[in-house]
Amino acid sequence: MANALTVFTEQTPDPVLDTWFQYTGDDTAIYRLLDSNLNPAMTEDDLLRLILRITDHFSDLYSDMVTASPADKVRAVFQNLLDEELKGKEQLARNFQMMADL
């Protein structure tokens, strides 16, 4: 994700990067998820459920940004992020299933 963000910022036109949103979303939900659920005794299923909840959080955020985007190019950026998040979620679920089958 860090590499993808670096490439994104290098290849995205400045007007898209300079777009401002009056975002009022509640970021505390993601912190609560992380703070309250991470522990060494987690099972693989617990970890998968937590990761899927985090993925859902970002999917919802990107979906909201698609709806709120003022320009097509900006909307496309958030739609791409949403698409990548959903693909990553599917891949993660497949990987966990393959691990469970071992």
N, CA, C and O of each residue as an XYZ file, in Angstrom:
408
protein
N       0.820     -1.191      0.000
C       0.000      0.000      0.000
C       0.865      1.256      0.000
O       0.541      2.244     -0.660
N       1.983      1.210      0.756
C       2.868      2.384      0.793
C       3.456      2.648     -0.579
O       3.533      3.796     -1.018
N       3.874      1.582     -1.260
C       4.415      1.744     -2.615
C       3.345      2.261     -3.567
O       3.614      3.135     -4.392
N       2.151      1.734     -3.458
C       1.061      2.177     -4.325
C       0.745      3.647     -4.084
O       0.457      4.383     -5.028
N       0.797      4.075     -2.838
C       0.542      5.479     -2.523
C       1.641      6.376     -3.094
O       1.359      7.463     -3.599
N       2.886      5.922     -3.013
C       3.999      6.691     -3.583
C       3.827      6.847     -5.085
O       3.960      7.951     -5.613
N       3.533      5.756     -5.776
C       3.320      5.804     -7.216
C       2.138      6.703     -7.545
O       2.185      7.502     -8.481
N       1.084      6.559     -6.764
C      -0.117      7.368     -6.983
C       0.203      8.857     -6.901
O      -0.187      9.625     -7.781
N       0.909      9.269     -5.852
C       1.196     10.696     -5.685
C       2.147     11.221     -6.750
O       2.103     12.401     -7.097
N       3.002     10.352     -7.268
C       3.924     10.773     -8.318
C       3.234     10.887     -9.675
O       3.646     11.698    -10.506
N       2.201     10.097     -9.912
C       1.575     10.044    -11.224
C       0.244     10.801    -11.322
O      -0.312     10.931    -12.412
N      -0.260     11.290    -10.213
C      -1.554     11.952    -10.213
C      -1.374     13.460    -10.404
O      -0.536     14.075     -9.746
N      -2.155     14.046    -11.297
C      -2.037     15.490    -11.534
C      -2.301     16.307    -10.262
O      -3.116     15.926     -9.422
N      -1.602     17.424    -10.144
C      -1.745     18.276     -8.961
C      -3.177     18.718     -8.694
O      -3.578     18.740     -7.530
N      -3.973     19.071     -9.702
C      -5.356     19.486     -9.384
C      -6.151     18.406     -8.658
O      -7.002     18.714     -7.824
N      -5.879     17.153     -8.970
C      -6.575     16.064     -8.275
C      -6.062     15.972     -6.842
O      -6.846     15.839     -5.903
N      -4.739     16.042     -6.679
C      -4.163     15.959     -5.337
C      -4.537     17.157     -4.470
O      -4.585     17.046     -3.245
N      -4.800     18.290     -5.092
C      -5.131     19.512     -4.355
C      -6.622     19.654     -4.055
O      -7.046     20.672     -3.508
N      -7.413     18.655     -4.405
C      -8.848     18.717     -4.138
C      -9.090     18.648     -2.633
O      -8.511     17.817     -1.934
N      -9.939     19.521     -2.159
C     -10.243     19.612     -0.733
C     -11.633     19.061     -0.463
O     -12.580     19.345     -1.197
N     -11.746     18.268      0.600
C     -13.032     17.741      1.033
C     -13.326     18.248      2.434
O     -12.434     18.321      3.279
N     -14.560     18.590      2.670
C     -15.000     18.919      4.017
C     -15.426     17.600      4.646
O     -16.616     17.314      4.771
N     -14.428     16.792      5.047
C     -14.701     15.458      5.554
C     -15.009     15.514      7.045
O     -14.248     16.080      7.830
N     -16.114     14.928      7.414
C     -16.507     14.920      8.819
C     -16.702     13.497      9.338
O     -17.418     13.281     10.316
N     -16.077     12.548      8.693
C     -16.208     11.165      9.128
C     -15.584     10.941     10.495
O     -14.741     11.717     10.946
N     -16.004      9.888     11.134
C     -15.533      9.563     12.470
C     -14.395      8.554     12.376
O     -14.629      7.372     12.124
N     -13.168      9.016     12.575
C     -11.996      8.138     12.516
C     -11.816      7.314     13.778
O     -10.992      6.399     13.802
N     -12.558      7.614     14.814
C     -12.361      6.883     16.058
C     -12.757      5.412     15.931
O     -12.261      4.570     16.680
N     -13.636      5.102     14.998
C     -14.068      3.705     14.835
C     -12.898      2.803     14.491
O     -12.788      1.702     15.031
N     -12.024      3.248     13.605
C     -10.885      2.413     13.207
C      -9.909      2.246     14.362
O      -9.336      1.172     14.546
N      -9.721      3.304     15.135
C      -8.827      3.204     16.291
C      -9.402      2.288     17.359
O      -8.669      1.533     17.998
N     -10.704      2.355     17.551
C     -11.347      1.456     18.511
C     -11.201      0.005     18.082
O     -10.947     -0.872     18.907
N     -11.362     -0.243     16.792
C     -11.189     -1.606     16.284
C      -9.801     -2.137     16.612
O      -9.649     -3.257     17.099
N      -8.808     -1.329     16.343
C      -7.429     -1.757     16.566
C      -7.091     -1.860     18.048
O      -6.498     -2.849     18.480
N      -7.456     -0.863     18.818
C      -7.098     -0.837     20.231
C      -7.768     -1.941     21.030
O      -7.150     -2.522     21.922
N      -9.005     -2.233     20.725
C      -9.750     -3.162     21.565
C      -9.656     -4.614     21.118
O     -10.010     -5.509     21.885
N      -9.194     -4.869     19.917
C      -9.278     -6.231     19.400
C      -7.946     -6.930     19.179
O      -7.924     -8.148     19.006
N      -6.851     -6.213     19.177
C      -5.570     -6.857     18.948
C      -5.047     -7.470     20.245
O      -4.872     -6.777     21.247
N      -4.803     -8.762     20.210
C      -4.203     -9.415     21.370
C      -3.516    -10.698     20.915
O      -3.889    -11.271     19.891
N      -2.526    -11.149     21.659
C      -1.757    -12.329     21.251
C      -2.560    -13.626     21.213
O      -2.140    -14.591     20.574
N      -3.695    -13.660     21.878
C      -4.494    -14.884     21.934
C      -5.484    -15.000     20.774
O      -6.302    -15.919     20.755
N      -5.422    -14.088     19.815
C      -6.364    -14.119     18.695
C      -6.184    -15.386     17.868
O      -5.065    -15.837     17.626
N      -7.296    -15.941     17.447
C      -7.247    -17.069     16.515
C      -7.174    -16.513     15.097
O      -7.322    -15.310     14.883
N      -6.948    -17.390     14.144
C      -6.934    -16.967     12.744
C      -8.284    -16.389     12.341
O      -8.347    -15.407     11.602
N      -9.356    -16.995     12.823
C     -10.701    -16.487     12.514
C     -10.931    -15.107     13.117
O     -11.536    -14.240     12.487
N     -10.441    -14.906     14.352
C     -10.557    -13.593     14.983
C      -9.821    -12.538     14.153
O     -10.332    -11.442     13.921
N      -8.625    -12.889     13.718
C      -7.820    -11.962     12.931
C      -8.503    -11.647     11.602
O      -8.551    -10.491     11.182
N      -9.026    -12.672     10.948
C      -9.727    -12.449      9.679
C     -10.921    -11.532      9.872
O     -11.123    -10.603      9.089
N     -11.716    -11.783     10.909
C     -12.876    -10.926     11.170
C     -12.454     -9.481     11.409
O     -13.104     -8.557     10.920
N     -11.375     -9.278     12.156
C     -10.891     -7.922     12.418
C     -10.429     -7.252     11.129
O     -10.768     -6.098     10.867
N      -9.665     -7.969     10.335
C      -9.173     -7.400      9.075
C     -10.337     -7.071      8.146
O     -10.319     -6.033      7.483
N     -11.333     -7.921      8.087
C     -12.493     -7.652      7.235
C     -13.274     -6.439      7.731
O     -13.803     -5.678      6.921
N     -13.355     -6.248      9.034
C     -14.024     -5.051      9.559
C     -13.241     -3.795      9.206
O     -13.832     -2.763      8.886
N     -11.919     -3.875      9.264
C     -11.086     -2.735      8.883
C     -11.244     -2.450      7.395
O     -11.370     -1.296      6.987
N     -11.238     -3.502      6.589
C     -11.439     -3.350      5.150
C     -12.796     -2.710      4.863
O     -12.902     -1.824      4.015
N     -13.822     -3.157      5.565
C     -15.154     -2.564      5.394
C     -15.154     -1.081      5.750
O     -15.820     -0.278      5.097
N     -14.405     -0.726      6.787
C     -14.312      0.679      7.184
C     -13.759      1.518      6.036
O     -14.319      2.562      5.700
N     -12.655      1.060      5.431
C     -12.059      1.818      4.337
C     -12.913      1.762      3.073
O     -12.970      2.739      2.327
N     -13.569      0.648      2.825
C     -14.474      0.563      1.676
C     -15.604      1.577      1.814
O     -15.960      2.256      0.850
N     -16.162      1.675      3.010
C     -17.220      2.654      3.249
C     -16.697      4.080      3.061
O     -17.377      4.926      2.481
N     -15.489      4.335      3.553
C     -14.889      5.662      3.391
C     -14.713      5.997      1.916
O     -15.111      7.075      1.474
N     -14.116      5.075      1.144
C     -13.894      5.331     -0.281
C     -15.210      5.493     -1.022
O     -15.316      6.328     -1.920
N     -16.205      4.711     -0.660
C     -17.519      4.829     -1.292
C     -18.127      6.201     -1.012
O     -18.685      6.833     -1.909
N     -18.018      6.654      0.225
C     -18.517      7.992      0.564
C     -17.782      9.066     -0.230
O     -18.390     10.044     -0.664
N     -16.471      8.888     -0.422
C     -15.685      9.874     -1.152
C     -16.044      9.866     -2.640
O     -16.030     10.915     -3.285
N     -16.359      8.707     -3.179
C     -16.817      8.640     -4.575
C     -18.078      9.483     -4.724
O     -18.211     10.263     -5.667
N     -18.990      9.319     -3.790
C     -20.241     10.060     -3.840
C     -20.020     11.565     -3.671
O     -20.697     12.371     -4.309
N     -19.078     11.935     -2.818
C     -18.861     13.349     -2.506
C     -17.877     14.046     -3.447
O     -17.715     15.264     -3.366
N     -17.226     13.309     -4.328
C     -16.196     13.901     -5.180
C     -16.778     14.925     -6.137
O     -17.785     14.669     -6.796
N     -16.128     16.107     -6.211
C     -16.656     17.186     -7.037
C     -16.302     17.089     -8.522
O     -16.891     17.788     -9.347
N     -15.352     16.233     -8.859
C     -14.894     16.166    -10.255
C     -14.688     14.712    -10.656
O     -14.393     13.857     -9.821
N     -14.849     14.447    -11.950
C     -14.726     13.079    -12.458
C     -13.369     12.464    -12.153
O     -13.300     11.294    -11.776
N     -12.286     13.225    -12.306
C     -10.944     12.673    -12.061
C     -10.753     12.306    -10.599
O     -10.129     11.293    -10.284
N     -11.280     13.115     -9.721
C     -11.185     12.833     -8.288
C     -12.049     11.621     -7.949
O     -11.633     10.739     -7.198
N     -13.242     11.591     -8.505
C     -14.149     10.453     -8.291
C     -13.489      9.157     -8.767
O     -13.613      8.119     -8.118
N     -12.792      9.220     -9.895
C     -12.116      8.040    -10.435
C     -11.027      7.543     -9.493
O     -10.827      6.337     -9.349
N     -10.333      8.462     -8.860
C      -9.287      8.072     -7.906
C      -9.894      7.266     -6.764
O      -9.393      6.195     -6.421
N     -10.977      7.780     -6.174
C     -11.592      7.069     -5.060
C     -12.287      5.790     -5.506
O     -12.355      4.828     -4.740
N     -12.800      5.763     -6.723
C     -13.393      4.531     -7.237
C     -12.310      3.468     -7.403
O     -12.538      2.297     -7.100
N     -11.135      3.873     -7.882
C     -10.017      2.927     -8.008
C      -9.582      2.410     -6.645
O      -9.302      1.221     -6.494
N      -9.523      3.292     -5.652
C      -9.179      2.856     -4.297
C     -10.213      1.865     -3.772
O      -9.859      0.856     -3.162
N     -11.479      2.153     -4.008
C     -12.546      1.257     -3.579
C     -12.425     -0.091     -4.281
O     -12.530     -1.136     -3.640
N     -12.208     -0.073     -5.583
C     -12.061     -1.329     -6.341
C     -10.886     -2.154     -5.821
O     -10.995     -3.371     -5.666
N      -9.764     -1.487     -5.553
C      -8.580     -2.188     -5.033
C      -8.844     -2.763     -3.647
O      -8.412     -3.874     -3.341
N      -9.545     -2.018     -2.819
C      -9.879     -2.488     -1.476
C     -10.755     -3.741     -1.555
O     -10.547     -4.697     -0.808
N     -11.726     -3.730     -2.454
C     -12.614     -4.888     -2.598
C     -11.871     -6.094     -3.160
O     -12.104     -7.223     -2.727
N     -10.976     -5.865     -4.125
C     -10.162     -6.971     -4.645
C      -9.263     -7.540     -3.560
O      -9.101     -8.754     -3.443
N      -8.680     -6.646     -2.766
C      -7.826     -7.094     -1.673
C      -8.587     -7.909     -0.649
O      -8.061     -8.879     -0.104
N      -9.827     -7.517     -0.384
C     -10.670     -8.251      0.563
C     -10.954     -9.656      0.053
O     -10.889    -10.627      0.807
N     -11.268     -9.756     -1.227
C     -11.528    -11.071     -1.821
C     -10.279    -11.949     -1.774
O     -10.357    -13.135     -1.453
N      -9.133    -11.361     -2.096
C      -7.875    -12.112     -2.078
C      -7.545    -12.574     -0.663
O      -7.106    -13.706     -0.459
N      -7.754    -11.711      0.294
C      -7.496    -12.056      1.689
C      -8.362    -13.233      2.133
O      -7.875    -14.166      2.773
N      -9.630    -13.183      1.794
C     -10.536    -14.278      2.157
C     -10.089    -15.588      1.515
O     -10.116    -16.638      2.157
N      -9.680    -15.525      0.253
C      -9.173    -16.737     -0.415
C      -7.914    -17.254      0.269
O      -7.770    -18.458      0.478
N      -7.000    -16.347      0.619
C      -5.756    -16.763      1.275
C      -6.023    -17.419      2.624
O      -5.409    -18.431      2.961
N      -6.940    -16.841      3.391
C      -7.279    -17.430      4.683
C      -7.922    -18.796      4.489
O      -7.667    -19.717      5.265
N      -8.755    -18.937      3.459
C      -9.389    -20.236      3.198
C      -8.333    -21.271      2.818
O      -8.398    -22.416      3.267
N      -7.368    -20.880      2.001
C      -6.300    -21.810      1.620
C      -5.482    -22.217      2.841
O      -5.089    -23.377      2.966
N      -5.223    -21.266      3.746
C      -4.482    -21.599      4.966
C      -5.273    -22.578      5.822
O      -4.705    -23.501      6.406
N      -6.587    -22.373      5.893
C      -7.437    -23.260      6.696
C      -7.461    -24.663      6.118
O      -7.626    -25.636      6.854
N      -7.298    -24.777      4.805
C      -7.328    -26.085      4.155
C      -6.032    -26.869      4.357
O      -5.994    -28.075      4.112
N      -4.983    -26.202      4.797
C      -3.695    -26.887      4.975
C      -3.677    -27.814      6.135
O      -2.658    -28.453      6.399
